[in-house]
Amino acid sequence: MRPRVDWMTRADDYILEFLANHDIIASPRVISANIDYSHQYVNERMKPLRENSLVENTGDGLYKITQKGRDYLTGELDADDLE
């Protein structure tokens, strides 16, 4: 079971799942086109995901999922590691 913390939204799960399932480096615009959330909202969500080391900014506004992000998706991450 995935840890749940107050700052996370349902969109965060979709963002992480998209990056993990496709194993790509992508911009918020590409991610948003594939998960049905606006580009602006996905862009906003990248900051808390990055601050909690679930995604990494690879430069030029591109992001990839981290091992911690993968551990979150598989439920191997403790909720205390996200607060």
VENTADA-V696358 format. One record per residue. RES is the residue in one small letter. SS is DSSP state (helix for helix, strand for strand, loop for the rest). NEAR is the number of other C-alpha atoms within 12 Angstrom. Layout:
res: <RES & RES>
ss: <SS & SS>
near: <NEAR & NEAR>
This chain:
res: <m & r & p & r & v & d & w & m & t & r & a & d & d & y & i & l & e & f & l & a & n & h & d & i & i & a & s & p & r & v & i & s & a & n & i & d & y & s & h & q & y & v & n & e & r & m & k & p & l & r & e & n & s & l & v & e & n & t & g & d & g & l & y & k & i & t & q & k & g & r & d & y & l & t & g & e & l & d & a & d & d & l & e>
ss: <loop & loop & loop & loop & loop & loop & loop & loop & loop & helix & helix & helix & helix & helix & helix & helix & helix & helix & helix & helix & helix & helix & loop & loop & loop & strand & strand & helix & helix & helix & helix & helix & helix & helix & helix & loop & loop & loop & helix & helix & helix & helix & helix & helix & helix & helix & helix & helix & helix & helix & helix & loop & loop & loop & strand & strand & strand & strand & strand & loop & loop & strand & strand & strand & strand & loop & helix & helix & helix & helix & helix & helix & helix & helix & loop & loop & loop & loop & helix & helix & helix & helix & loop>
near: <12 & 20 & 23 & 21 & 20 & 13 & 18 & 26 & 21 & 20 & 28 & 37 & 32 & 27 & 47 & 44 & 28 & 32 & 33 & 28 & 19 & 16 & 17 & 22 & 27 & 31 & 29 & 35 & 24 & 25 & 36 & 27 & 19 & 23 & 23 & 19 & 24 & 19 & 21 & 18 & 23 & 34 & 27 & 22 & 31 & 37 & 23 & 25 & 33 & 27 & 20 & 27 & 26 & 34 & 38 & 29 & 24 & 16 & 11 & 11 & 21 & 22 & 35 & 34 & 37 & 27 & 21 & 27 & 37 & 26 & 25 & 33 & 29 & 18 & 17 & 17 & 24 & 19 & 21 & 14 & 19 & 24 & 17>
